[in-house]
Amino acid sequence: MTKASNELLEGITLDVYLYVVKIGKPVGPRDVMKAVDLSSPSVAYRHLQKLEDLGYFQKNEYGEYIVKKRATVRGYVWFGRRLIPTLWRYSLIFLAILLVELYVLVVHFPVETNEFKIFFLLLLLITGSALGVFTVEGVLQNKRKHKQNRMRD
């Protein structure tokens, strides 16, 4: 995606795009108007038309809009029909590492030395901290996105 089209996909237009992707079926301007809380069908139509011009939507034979291609939104990744912060992907990686470390600690705990146990407890602390930081930052990023979109309305 070019930088120009990335700048155009924000605010209400991004909300419209995310709504259509989320429901996964053809929509018309009145559907979008109600779902995104717009003032009139013509405002919804303008945003749908903008998304069609950018190549993200196309009209079907009934004049309804369907998703043609997925947009790339900086700092987010697609998970099914949802856009989630990239930081949550890192949280999942650290969660998997933490679970493996816990398994190793539980299996080796009865037979290992105190140095091993202390080392692994510190390792668990570091991994747990990284998991916490990425999770919290992902939540804050998600809240900032929703707050920015509401302020633009």
C-alpha positions in Angstrom: 0.0 0.0 0.0 1.3 3.4 -0.8 1.8 6.1 1.8 -1.0 8.2 0.2 -3.6 5.5 0.4 -2.5 4.7 4.0 -3.1 8.3 5.0 -6.6 8.2 3.5 -7.7 5.2 5.4 -8.2 6.7 8.9 -10.9 8.1 11.0 -14.4 7.5 9.8 -13.3 5.9 6.6 -11.3 3.4 8.7 -14.3 2.7 10.9 -16.4 2.1 7.8 -13.8 -0.3 6.4 -13.5 -2.2 9.7 -17.2 -2.5 10.0 -17.6 -4.0 6.5 -14.7 -6.4 7.1 -16.1 -7.5 10.5 -19.6 -8.4 9.3 -18.3 -10.1 6.2 -21.3 -9.6 4.0 -22.4 -7.0 1.4 -23.6 -3.7 2.9 -25.3 -0.6 1.7 -25.0 3.0 2.9 -27.9 2.7 5.3 -26.3 -0.3 7.1 -23.1 1.6 7.4 -24.8 4.8 8.6 -26.5 2.9 11.4 -23.5 0.8 12.4 -20.9 3.6 12.4 -23.3 6.2 13.7 -23.1 8.6 10.8 -25.5 11.5 10.2 -26.9 10.4 6.9 -26.7 7.7 4.2 -25.0 10.2 1.9 -22.1 10.5 4.4 -21.9 6.7 4.5 -22.0 6.6 0.7 -19.2 9.1 0.4 -16.9 6.9 2.6 -18.0 3.7 0.8 -17.2 5.4 -2.5 -13.8 6.5 -1.2 -13.0 2.9 -0.2 -14.1 1.7 -3.6 -11.9 4.3 -5.3 -8.9 3.1 -3.2 -9.6 -0.4 -4.4 -10.6 -1.9 -1.0 -14.3 -2.4 -1.9 -16.3 -3.3 -5.0 -20.0 -3.2 -5.7 -21.9 -6.3 -6.3 -24.9 -6.6 -8.8 -27.3 -5.2 -6.2 -25.2 -2.0 -5.6 -24.0 -3.2 -2.2 -20.3 -3.0 -1.2 -18.1 -6.0 -0.5 -14.5 -6.3 0.5 -12.1 -6.6 -2.4 -8.8 -6.6 -0.6 -7.5 -6.2 2.9 -5.9 -2.9 4.0 -2.6 -2.7 5.8 -2.9 -0.6 8.9 0.4 0.3 10.5 0.9 -1.2 14.0 -1.9 -3.8 13.5 -2.2 -7.3 12.0 -5.3 -9.1 10.8 -6.5 -12.0 13.0 -9.5 -13.4 11.1 -11.8 -10.5 10.6 -10.3 -8.5 13.5 -7.5 -6.0 13.5 -5.3 -6.5 16.6 -2.2 -4.6 17.7 1.1 -6.1 16.5 2.3 -6.0 20.1 -0.3 -8.7 21.0 1.4 -11.1 18.6 4.6 -10.6 20.6 2.7 -11.2 23.8 1.6 -14.6 22.4 5.2 -15.5 21.6 6.3 -14.6 25.2 3.3 -16.5 26.6 4.4 -19.6 24.7 8.0 -19.2 25.9 6.7 -18.7 29.5 4.7 -21.9 29.3 7.7 -23.9 28.0 9.9 -22.4 30.8 7.3 -23.4 33.4 7.1 -26.9 32.1 10.9 -27.3 32.2 11.0 -25.9 35.7 8.2 -28.3 36.9 9.8 -31.3 35.3 13.3 -30.6 36.6 12.5 -29.0 40.0 12.8 -32.1 42.1 16.2 -33.2 40.7 18.0 -29.9 40.0 20.3 -27.8 42.2 19.3 -24.5 43.9 21.3 -22.6 41.3 19.2 -24.0 38.5 16.0 -23.2 40.4 17.1 -19.6 41.0 18.2 -19.2 37.4 14.9 -20.5 36.1 12.9 -18.3 38.5 14.8 -15.3 37.2 14.2 -16.4 33.7 10.5 -16.7 34.4 10.4 -13.3 35.9 12.1 -11.7 32.9 9.8 -13.6 30.4 6.7 -12.7 32.5 7.7 -9.1 32.6 8.1 -9.0 28.8 4.7 -10.7 28.4 3.2 -8.1 30.7 4.8 -5.1 28.9 3.7 -6.2 25.5 0.2 -7.0 26.6 -0.3 -3.7 28.4 1.2 -1.7 25.5 -1.1 -3.6 23.1 -4.1 -2.7 25.2 -3.0 1.0 25.4 -2.4 1.1 21.6 -5.9 -0.3 21.0 -7.5 2.2 23.3 -5.6 5.1 21.6 -6.9 3.9 18.2 -10.5 3.9 19.4 -10.0 7.3 21.2 -8.5 8.9 18.0 -11.4 7.5 15.9 -14.0 8.9 18.3 -12.2 12.3 18.4 -12.3 12.6 14.6 -16.1 12.1 14.5 
